[in-house]
Amino acid sequence: MKNRIKELRLKLGITQQELADKVCVSSRTIISLEKQQYNPSVLLAYRISSVFNLSIEEVFIFEQDD
């Protein structure tokens, strides 16, 4: 699964730590998400999407493996 977290975070003008604080995780979690090294729980995906006022599908792009 890919995501647009870094792009959206920079557009909003907030740091990784500020985003982490808003969604109740560590900055390391945000860093891992931005590097596409971690897939969030549904709850975390919802919280992140809410920060950006977008749907989960607008932030996270599911790519099916063939």
Distance bins in CASP14 RR format, pairs under 12 A and 6 or more apart:
PFRMAT RR
TARGET T0000
AUTHOR 0000-0000-0000
RMODE 2
METHOD distances of the structure
MODEL  1
1 33 0 0 0 0 0 1 0 0 0 0 0
1 36 0 0 0 0 1 0 0 0 0 0 0
1 37 0 0 0 0 0 1 0 0 0 0 0
1 38 0 0 0 0 1 0 0 0 0 0 0
1 39 1 0 1 0 0 0 0 0 0 0 0
1 40 0 0 0 0 1 0 0 0 0 0 0
1 42 0 0 0 0 0 1 0 0 0 0 0
1 45 0 0 0 0 1 0 0 0 0 0 0
1 56 0 0 0 0 0 1 0 0 0 0 0
1 57 0 0 0 0 0 1 0 0 0 0 0
1 59 0 0 0 0 0 1 0 0 0 0 0
1 60 1 0 1 0 0 0 0 0 0 0 0
1 61 1 0 0 1 0 0 0 0 0 0 0
1 62 1 0 1 0 0 0 0 0 0 0 0
1 63 1 0 0 1 0 0 0 0 0 0 0
1 64 0 0 0 0 1 0 0 0 0 0 0
1 65 0 0 0 0 0 1 0 0 0 0 0
2 33 0 0 0 0 0 1 0 0 0 0 0
2 34 0 0 0 0 0 1 0 0 0 0 0
2 35 0 0 0 0 0 1 0 0 0 0 0
2 36 1 0 0 1 0 0 0 0 0 0 0
2 37 0 0 0 0 0 1 0 0 0 0 0
2 39 0 0 0 0 1 0 0 0 0 0 0
2 57 0 0 0 0 0 1 0 0 0 0 0
2 59 0 0 0 0 1 0 0 0 0 0 0
2 60 1 0 0 1 0 0 0 0 0 0 0
2 61 1 0 1 0 0 0 0 0 0 0 0
2 62 0 0 0 0 1 0 0 0 0 0 0
2 63 1 0 0 1 0 0 0 0 0 0 0
2 64 0 0 0 0 0 1 0 0 0 0 0
3 9 0 0 0 0 0 1 0 0 0 0 0
3 30 0 0 0 0 0 1 0 0 0 0 0
3 32 0 0 0 0 0 1 0 0 0 0 0
3 33 1 0 0 1 0 0 0 0 0 0 0
3 34 1 0 0 1 0 0 0 0 0 0 0
3 35 0 0 0 0 0 1 0 0 0 0 0
3 36 1 0 0 1 0 0 0 0 0 0 0
3 37 0 0 0 0 0 1 0 0 0 0 0
3 38 0 0 0 0 1 0 0 0 0 0 0
3 39 0 0 0 0 1 0 0 0 0 0 0
3 40 0 0 0 0 1 0 0 0 0 0 0
3 44 0 0 0 0 0 1 0 0 0 0 0
3 45 0 0 0 0 1 0 0 0 0 0 0
3 48 0 0 0 0 1 0 0 0 0 0 0
3 49 0 0 0 0 1 0 0 0 0 0 0
3 52 0 0 0 0 0 1 0 0 0 0 0
3 54 0 0 0 0 0 1 0 0 0 0 0
3 56 0 0 0 0 1 0 0 0 0 0 0
3 57 0 0 0 0 0 1 0 0 0 0 0
3 58 0 0 0 0 0 1 0 0 0 0 0
3 59 1 0 1 0 0 0 0 0 0 0 0
3 60 1 0 1 0 0 0 0 0 0 0 0
3 61 1 0 0 1 0 0 0 0 0 0 0
3 62 0 0 0 0 0 1 0 0 0 0 0
3 63 0 0 0 0 0 1 0 0 0 0 0
4 10 0 0 0 0 0 1 0 0 0 0 0
4 11 0 0 0 0 1 0 0 0 0 0 0
4 12 0 0 0 0 0 1 0 0 0 0 0
4 33 0 0 0 0 0 1 0 0 0 0 0
4 34 0 0 0 0 1 0 0 0 0 0 0
4 36 0 0 0 0 0 1 0 0 0 0 0
4 45 0 0 0 0 0 1 0 0 0 0 0
4 48 0 0 0 0 0 1 0 0 0 0 0
4 49 0 0 0 0 0 1 0 0 0 0 0
4 52 0 0 0 0 1 0 0 0 0 0 0
4 54 0 0 0 0 1 0 0 0 0 0 0
4 55 0 0 0 0 0 1 0 0 0 0 0
4 56 0 0 0 0 0 1 0 0 0 0 0
4 57 0 0 0 0 0 1 0 0 0 0 0
4 58 1 0 0 1 0 0 0 0 0 0 0
4 59 1 0 1 0 0 0 0 0 0 0 0
4 60 1 0 0 1 0 0 0 0 0 0 0
4 61 1 0 0 1 0 0 0 0 0 0 0
5 11 0 0 0 0 0 1 0 0 0 0 0
5 12 0 0 0 0 0 1 0 0 0 0 0
5 14 0 0 0 0 0 1 0 0 0 0 0
5 16 0 0 0 0 1 0 0 0 0 0 0
5 19 1 0 0 1 0 0 0 0 0 0 0
5 20 0 0 0 0 0 1 0 0 0 0 0
5 23 0 0 0 0 0 1 0 0 0 0 0
5 25 0 0 0 0 0 1 0 0 0 0 0
5 29 0 0 0 0 0 1 0 0 0 0 0
5 30 1 0 0 1 0 0 0 0 0 0 0
5 31 0 0 0 0 0 1 0 0 0 0 0
5 32 0 0 0 0 0 1 0 0 0 0 0
5 33 1 0 1 0 0 0 0 0 0 0 0
5 34 1 0 1 0 0 0 0 0 0 0 0
5 35 0 0 0 0 1 0 0 0 0 0 0
5 36 0 0 0 0 1 0 0 0 0 0 0
5 37 0 0 0 0 0 1 0 0 0 0 0
5 38 0 0 0 0 0 1 0 0 0 0 0
5 39 0 0 0 0 0 1 0 0 0 0 0
5 40 0 0 0 0 1 0 0 0 0 0 0
5 44 0 0 0 0 0 1 0 0 0 0 0
5 45 0 0 0 0 0 1 0 0 0 0 0
5 47 0 0 0 0 0 1 0 0 0 0 0
5 48 1 0 0 1 0 0 0 0 0 0 0
5 49 0 0 0 0 1 0 0 0 0 0 0
5 51 0 0 0 0 1 0 0 0 0 0 0
5 52 0 0 0 0 1 0 0 0 0 0 0
5 54 0 0 0 0 0 1 0 0 0 0 0
5 56 0 0 0 0 0 1 0 0 0 0 0
5 58 0 0 0 0 0 1 0 0 0 0 0
5 59 1 0 0 1 0 0 0 0 0 0 0
5 60 0 0 0 0 1 0 0 0 0 0 0
5 61 0 0 0 0 0 1 0 0 0 0 0
6 12 0 0 0 0 0 1 0 0 0 0 0
6 13 0 0 0 0 0 1 0 0 0 0 0
6 14 0 0 0 0 0 1 0 0 0 0 0
6 15 0 0 0 0 0 1 0 0 0 0 0
6 16 0 0 0 0 1 0 0 0 0 0 0
6 19 0 0 0 0 1 0 0 0 0 0 0
6 30 0 0 0 0 1 0 0 0 0 0 0
6 31 0 0 0 0 1 0 0 0 0 0 0
6 32 0 0 0 0 0 1 0 0 0 0 0
6 33 0 0 0 0 1 0 0 0 0 0 0
6 34 1 0 1 0 0 0 0 0 0 0 0
6 35 0 0 0 0 1 0 0 0 0 0 0
6 36 0 0 0 0 1 0 0 0 0 0 0
6 48 0 0 0 0 0 1 0 0 0 0 0
6 52 0 0 0 0 0 1 0 0 0 0 0
6 59 0 0 0 0 0 1 0 0 0 0 0
7 13 0 0 0 0 0 1 0 0 0 0 0
7 34 0 0 0 0 1 0 0 0 0 0 0
7 52 0 0 0 0 1 0 0 0 0 0 0
7 54 0 0 0 0 0 1 0 0 0 0 0
7 58 0 0 0 0 0 1 0 0 0 0 0
7 59 0 0 0 0 1 0 0 0 0 0 0
7 61 0 0 0 0 0 1 0 0 0 0 0
8 14 0 0 0 0 1 0 0 0 0 0 0
8 19 0 0 0 0 1 0 0 0 0 0 0
8 30 0 0 0 0 0 1 0 0 0 0 0
8 33 0 0 0 0 0 1 0 0 0 0 0
8 34 0 0 0 0 0 1 0 0 0 0 0
8 48 0 0 0 0 1 0 0 0 0 0 0
8 49 0 0 0 0 1 0 0 0 0 0 0
8 50 0 0 0 0 0 1 0 0 0 0 0
8 51 0 0 0 0 1 0 0 0 0 0 0
8 52 1 0 1 0 0 0 0 0 0 0 0
8 53 0 0 0 0 1 0 0 0 0 0 0
8 54 1 0 0 1 0 0 0 0 0 0 0
8 58 0 0 0 0 1 0 0 0 0 0 0
8 59 1 0 0 1 0 0 0 0 0 0 0
8 60 0 0 0 0 0 1 0 0 0 0 0
9 15 1 0 0 1 0 0 0 0 0 0 0
9 16 1 0 0 1 0 0 0 0 0 0 0
9 17 0 0 0 0 0 1 0 0 0 0 0
9 18 0 0 0 0 1 0 0 0 0 0 0
9 19 1 0 1 0 0 0 0 0 0 0 0
9 20 0 0 0 0 0 1 0 0 0 0 0
9 22 0 0 0 0 0 1 0 0 0 0 0
9 23 0 0 0 0 0 1 0 0 0 0 0
9 27 0 0 0 0 0 1 0 0 0 0 0
9 30 1 0 0 1 0 0 0 0 0 0 0
9 31 0 0 0 0 0 1 0 0 0 0 0
9 33 0 0 0 0 1 0 0 0 0 0 0
9 34 1 0 0 1 0 0 0 0 0 0 0
9 48 0 0 0 0 1 0 0 0 0 0 0
9 51 0 0 0 0 1 0 0 0 0 0 0
9 52 0 0 0 0 1 0 0 0 0 0 0
9 59 0 0 0 0 0 1 0 0 0 0 0
10 16 0 0 0 0 0 1 0 0 0 0 0
10 18 0 0 0 0 0 1 0 0 0 0 0
10 19 0 0 0 0 0 1 0 0 0 0 0
10 34 0 0 0 0 0 1 0 0 0 0 0
10 52 0 0 0 0 0 1 0 0 0 0 0
11 19 0 0 0 0 0 1 0 0 0 0 0
11 51 0 0 0 0 0 1 0 0 0 0 0
11 52 0 0 0 0 1 0 0 0 0 0 0
11 53 0 0 0 0 0 1 0 0 0 0 0
11 54 0 0 0 0 0 1 0 0 0 0 0
11 59 0 0 0 0 0 1 0 0 0 0 0
12 18 0 0 0 0 1 0 0 0 0 0 0
12 19 0 0 0 0 1 0 0 0 0 0 0
12 22 0 0 0 0 0 1 0 0 0 0 0
12 48 0 0 0 0 0 1 0 0 0 0 0
12 51 1 0 0 1 0 0 0 0 0 0 0
12 52 1 0 0 1 0 0 0 0 0 0 0
12 53 0 0 0 0 1 0 0 0 0 0 0
12 54 0 0 0 0 0 1 0 0 0 0 0
12 59 0 0 0 0 0 1 0 0 0 0 0
13 19 0 0 0 0 1 0 0 0 0 0 0
13 51 0 0 0 0 0 1 0 0 0 0 0
13 52 0 0 0 0 0 1 0 0 0 0 0
14 20 0 0 0 0 1 0 0 0 0 0 0
14 21 0 0 0 0 1 0 0 0 0 0 0
14 22 1 0 0 1 0 0 0 0 0 0 0
14 23 0 0 0 0 0 1 0 0 0 0 0
14 27 0 0 0 0 0 1 0 0 0 0 0
14 30 0 0 0 0 0 1 0 0 0 0 0
14 48 0 0 0 0 0 1 0 0 0 0 0
14 51 0 0 0 0 1 0 0 0 0 0 0
14 52 0 0 0 0 0 1 0 0 0 0 0
15 21 0 0 0 0 1 0 0 0 0 0 0
15 22 0 0 0 0 0 1 0 0 0 0 0
15 27 0 0 0 0 1 0 0 0 0 0 0
15 30 0 0 0 0 1 0 0 0 0 0 0
15 31 0 0 0 0 0 1 0 0 0 0 0
15 34 0 0 0 0 0 1 0 0 0 0 0
16 22 0 0 0 0 0 1 0 0 0 0 0
16 23 0 0 0 0 0 1 0 0 0 0 0
16 25 0 0 0 0 0 1 0 0 0 0 0
16 26 0 0 0 0 1 0 0 0 0 0 0
16 27 1 0 1 0 0 0 0 0 0 0 0
16 28 0 0 0 0 1 0 0 0 0 0 0
16 29 0 0 0 0 1 0 0 0 0 0 0
16 30 1 0 1 0 0 0 0 0 0 0 0
16 31 1 0 0 1 0 0 0 0 0 0 0
16 32 0 0 0 0 0 1 0 0 0 0 0
16 33 0 0 0 0 1 0 0 0 0 0 0
16 34 1 0 0 1 0 0 0 0 0 0 0
16 35 0 0 0 0 0 1 0 0 0 0 0
16 48 0 0 0 0 0 1 0 0 0 0 0
17 23 0 0 0 0 0 1 0 0 0 0 0
17 25 0 0 0 0 0 1 0 0 0 0 0
17 26 0 0 0 0 1 0 0 0 0 0 0
17 27 1 0 1 0 0 0 0 0 0 0 0
17 28 0 0 0 0 0 1 0 0 0 0 0
17 29 0 0 0 0 0 1 0 0 0 0 0
17 30 1 0 0 1 0 0 0 0 0 0 0
17 31 0 0 0 0 1 0 0 0 0 0 0
18 25 0 0 0 0 0 1 0 0 0 0 0
18 27 0 0 0 0 1 0 0 0 0 0 0
18 30 0 0 0 0 1 0 0 0 0 0 0
18 51 0 0 0 0 1 0 0 0 0 0 0
19 25 0 0 0 0 1 0 0 0 0 0 0
19 26 0 0 0 0 0 1 0 0 0 0 0
19 27 0 0 0 0 1 0 0 0 0 0 0
19 29 0 0 0 0 1 0 0 0 0 0 0
19 30 1 0 1 0 0 0 0 0 0 0 0
19 31 0 0 0 0 0 1 0 0 0 0 0
19 33 0 0 0 0 1 0 0 0 0 0 0
19 34 0 0 0 0 1 0 0 0 0 0 0
19 44 0 0 0 0 0 1 0 0 0 0 0
19 47 0 0 0 0 1 0 0 0 0 0 0
19 48 1 0 0 1 0 0 0 0 0 0 0
19 49 0 0 0 0 0 1 0 0 0 0 0
19 50 0 0 0 0 0 1 0 0 0 0 0
19 51 1 0 0 1 0 0 0 0 0 0 0
19 52 0 0 0 0 1 0 0 0 0 0 0
19 59 0 0 0 0 0 1 0 0 0 0 0
20 26 1 0 1 0 0 0 0 0 0 0 0
20 27 1 0 1 0 0 0 0 0 0 0 0
20 28 0 0 0 0 1 0 0 0 0 0 0
20 29 1 0 0 1 0 0 0 0 0 0 0
20 30 1 0 1 0 0 0 0 0 0 0 0
20 31 0 0 0 0 1 0 0 0 0 0 0
20 32 0 0 0 0 0 1 0 0 0 0 0
20 33 0 0 0 0 1 0 0 0 0 0 0
20 34 0 0 0 0 0 1 0 0 0 0 0
20 44 0 0 0 0 0 1 0 0 0 0 0
20 47 0 0 0 0 0 1 0 0 0 0 0
20 48 0 0 0 0 0 1 0 0 0 0 0
20 51 0 0 0 0 0 1 0 0 0 0 0
21 27 0 0 0 0 1 0 0 0 0 0 0
21 29 0 0 0 0 0 1 0 0 0 0 0
21 30 0 0 0 0 1 0 0 0 0 0 0
21 47 0 0 0 0 0 1 0 0 0 0 0
21 51 0 0 0 0 0 1 0 0 0 0 0
22 30 0 0 0 0 1 0 0 0 0 0 0
22 44 0 0 0 0 0 1 0 0 0 0 0
22 47 1 0 0 1 0 0 0 0 0 0 0
22 48 0 0 0 0 1 0 0 0 0 0 0
22 49 0 0 0 0 0 1 0 0 0 0 0
22 50 0 0 0 0 1 0 0 0 0 0 0
22 51 1 0 1 0 0 0 0 0 0 0 0
22 52 0 0 0 0 0 1 0 0 0 0 0
23 29 0 0 0 0 1 0 0 0 0 0 0
23 30 0 0 0 0 1 0 0 0 0 0 0
23 33 0 0 0 0 1 0 0 0 0 0 0
23 40 0 0 0 0 1 0 0 0 0 0 0
23 41 0 0 0 0 0 1 0 0 0 0 0
23 43 0 0 0 0 1 0 0 0 0 0 0
23 44 1 0 0 1 0 0 0 0 0 0 0
23 45 0 0 0 0 1 0 0 0 0 0 0
23 46 0 0 0 0 1 0 0 0 0 0 0
23 47 1 0 1 0 0 0 0 0 0 0 0
23 48 1 0 1 0 0 0 0 0 0 0 0
23 49 0 0 0 0 1 0 0 0 0 0 0
23 50 0 0 0 0 1 0 0 0 0 0 0
23 51 1 0 0 1 0 0 0 0 0 0 0
23 52 0 0 0 0 0 1 0 0 0 0 0
23 59 0 0 0 0 0 1 0 0 0 0 0
24 30 0 0 0 0 0 1 0 0 0 0 0
24 40 0 0 0 0 0 1 0 0 0 0 0
24 41 0 0 0 0 0 1 0 0 0 0 0
24 43 0 0 0 0 1 0 0 0 0 0 0
24 44 0 0 0 0 1 0 0 0 0 0 0
24 46 0 0 0 0 0 1 0 0 0 0 0
24 47 1 0 0 1 0 0 0 0 0 0 0
24 48 0 0 0 0 0 1 0 0 0 0 0
24 50 0 0 0 0 0 1 0 0 0 0 0
24 51 0 0 0 0 0 1 0 0 0 0 0
25 31 0 0 0 0 0 1 0 0 0 0 0
25 32 0 0 0 0 1 0 0 0 0 0 0
25 33 0 0 0 0 1 0 0 0 0 0 0
25 38 0 0 0 0 0 1 0 0 0 0 0
25 40 0 0 0 0 1 0 0 0 0 0 0
25 41 0 0 0 0 0 1 0 0 0 0 0
25 43 0 0 0 0 0 1 0 0 0 0 0
25 44 1 0 0 1 0 0 0 0 0 0 0
25 45 0 0 0 0 0 1 0 0 0 0 0
25 47 0 0 0 0 1 0 0 0 0 0 0
25 48 0 0 0 0 1 0 0 0 0 0 0
25 51 0 0 0 0 0 1 0 0 0 0 0
26 32 0 0 0 0 1 0 0 0 0 0 0
26 33 0 0 0 0 0 1 0 0 0 0 0
26 38 0 0 0 0 0 1 0 0 0 0 0
26 44 0 0 0 0 0 1 0 0 0 0 0
27 33 0 0 0 0 0 1 0 0 0 0 0
27 34 0 0 0 0 0 1 0 0 0 0 0
28 34 0 0 0 0 0 1 0 0 0 0 0
28 35 0 0 0 0 0 1 0 0 0 0 0
28 37 0 0 0 0 0 1 0 0 0 0 0
28 38 0 0 0 0 1 0 0 0 0 0 0
29 35 0 0 0 0 0 1 0 0 0 0 0
29 37 0 0 0 0 0 1 0 0 0 0 0
29 38 1 0 0 1 0 0 0 0 0 0 0
29 39 0 0 0 0 0 1 0 0 0 0 0
29 40 0 0 0 0 1 0 0 0 0 0 0
29 41 0 0 0 0 0 1 0 0 0 0 0
29 44 1 0 0 1 0 0 0 0 0 0 0
29 47 0 0 0 0 0 1 0 0 0 0 0
29 48 0 0 0 0 0 1 0 0 0 0 0
30 37 0 0 0 0 0 1 0 0 0 0 0
30 38 0 0 0 0 1 0 0 0 0 0 0
30 40 0 0 0 0 1 0 0 0 0 0 0
30 44 0 0 0 0 0 1 0 0 0 0 0
30 47 0 0 0 0 0 1 0 0 0 0 0
30 48 0 0 0 0 1 0 0 0 0 0 0
30 51 0 0 0 0 0 1 0 0 0 0 0
31 37 0 0 0 0 1 0 0 0 0 0 0
31 38 0 0 0 0 1 0 0 0 0 0 0
32 38 1 1 0 0 0 0 0 0 0 0 0
32 39 0 0 0 0 1 0 0 0 0 0 0
32 40 0 0 0 0 1 0 0 0 0 0 0
32 44 0 0 0 0 0 1 0 0 0 0 0
33 39 0 0 0 0 1 0 0 0 0 0 0
33 40 1 0 0 1 0 0 0 0 0 0 0
33 41 0 0 0 0 0 1 0 0 0 0 0
33 44 0 0 0 0 1 0 0 0 0 0 0
33 45 0 0 0 0 1 0 0 0 0 0 0
33 47 0 0 0 0 0 1 0 0 0 0 0
33 48 1 0 0 1 0 0 0 0 0 0 0
33 59 0 0 0 0 0 1 0 0 0 0 0
33 60 0 0 0 0 1 0 0 0 0 0 0
34 40 0 0 0 0 0 1 0 0 0 0 0
34 48 0 0 0 0 0 1 0 0 0 0 0
34 59 0 0 0 0 0 1 0 0 0 0 0
36 60 0 0 0 0 0 1 0 0 0 0 0
36 61 0 0 0 0 0 1 0 0 0 0 0
36 63 0 0 0 0 0 1 0 0 0 0 0
38 44 0 0 0 0 1 0 0 0 0 0 0
38 45 0 0 0 0 0 1 0 0 0 0 0
38 48 0 0 0 0 0 1 0 0 0 0 0
38 60 0 0 0 0 0 1 0 0 0 0 0
39 45 0 0 0 0 1 0 0 0 0 0 0
39 48 0 0 0 0 0 1 0 0 0 0 0
39 60 0 0 0 0 1 0 0 0 0 0 0
39 61 0 0 0 0 0 1 0 0 0 0 0
39 62 0 0 0 0 1 0 0 0 0 0 0
39 63 0 0 0 0 0 1 0 0 0 0 0
40 46 0 0 0 0 1 0 0 0 0 0 0
40 47 0 0 0 0 1 0 0 0 0 0 0
40 48 1 0 0 1 0 0 0 0 0 0 0
40 49 0 0 0 0 1 0 0 0 0 0 0
40 56 0 0 0 0 1 0 0 0 0 0 0
40 59 0 0 0 0 1 0 0 0 0 0 0
40 60 1 0 0 1 0 0 0 0 0 0 0
41 47 0 0 0 0 1 0 0 0 0 0 0
41 48 0 0 0 0 0 1 0 0 0 0 0
41 56 0 0 0 0 0 1 0 0 0 0 0
41 60 0 0 0 0 0 1 0 0 0 0 0
42 48 0 0 0 0 0 1 0 0 0 0 0
42 49 0 0 0 0 0 1 0 0 0 0 0
42 56 1 0 0 1 0 0 0 0 0 0 0
42 60 0 0 0 0 0 1 0 0 0 0 0
43 49 0 0 0 0 0 1 0 0 0 0 0
43 50 0 0 0 0 0 1 0 0 0 0 0
43 56 0 0 0 0 0 1 0 0 0 0 0
44 50 0 0 0 0 0 1 0 0 0 0 0
44 51 0 0 0 0 0 1 0 0 0 0 0
44 56 0 0 0 0 0 1 0 0 0 0 0
44 59 0 0 0 0 0 1 0 0 0 0 0
44 60 0 0 0 0 0 1 0 0 0 0 0
45 51 0 0 0 0 0 1 0 0 0 0 0
45 52 0 0 0 0 0 1 0 0 0 0 0
45 54 0 0 0 0 0 1 0 0 0 0 0
45 55 0 0 0 0 0 1 0 0 0 0 0
45 56 1 0 1 0 0 0 0 0 0 0 0
45 57 0 0 0 0 1 0 0 0 0 0 0
45 58 0 0 0 0 0 1 0 0 0 0 0
45 59 1 0 0 1 0 0 0 0 0 0 0
45 60 1 0 1 0 0 0 0 0 0 0 0
45 61 0 0 0 0 0 1 0 0 0 0 0
45 62 0 0 0 0 0 1 0 0 0 0 0
46 52 0 0 0 0 0 1 0 0 0 0 0
46 54 0 0 0 0 0 1 0 0 0 0 0
46 55 0 0 0 0 1 0 0 0 0 0 0
46 56 1 0 0 1 0 0 0 0 0 0 0
46 57 0 0 0 0 0 1 0 0 0 0 0
46 59 0 0 0 0 1 0 0 0 0 0 0
46 60 0 0 0 0 0 1 0 0 0 0 0
47 54 0 0 0 0 0 1 0 0 0 0 0
47 56 0 0 0 0 0 1 0 0 0 0 0
47 59 0 0 0 0 0 1 0 0 0 0 0
48 54 0 0 0 0 1 0 0 0 0 0 0
48 55 0 0 0 0 0 1 0 0 0 0 0
48 56 0 0 0 0 1 0 0 0 0 0 0
48 58 0 0 0 0 0 1 0 0 0 0 0
48 59 1 0 0 1 0 0 0 0 0 0 0
48 60 0 0 0 0 1 0 0 0 0 0 0
49 55 1 0 0 1 0 0 0 0 0 0 0
49 56 1 0 1 0 0 0 0 0 0 0 0
49 57 0 0 0 0 1 0 0 0 0 0 0
49 58 1 0 0 1 0 0 0 0 0 0 0
49 59 1 0 1 0 0 0 0 0 0 0 0
49 60 1 0 0 1 0 0 0 0 0 0 0
50 56 0 0 0 0 1 0 0 0 0 0 0
50 58 0 0 0 0 0 1 0 0 0 0 0
50 59 0 0 0 0 1 0 0 0 0 0 0
51 59 0 0 0 0 1 0 0 0 0 0 0
52 58 1 0 0 1 0 0 0 0 0 0 0
52 59 1 0 0 1 0 0 0 0 0 0 0
52 60 0 0 0 0 0 1 0 0 0 0 0
53 59 0 0 0 0 0 1 0 0 0 0 0
54 60 0 0 0 0 1 0 0 0 0 0 0
55 61 0 0 0 0 0 1 0 0 0 0 0
56 62 0 0 0 0 1 0 0 0 0 0 0
END
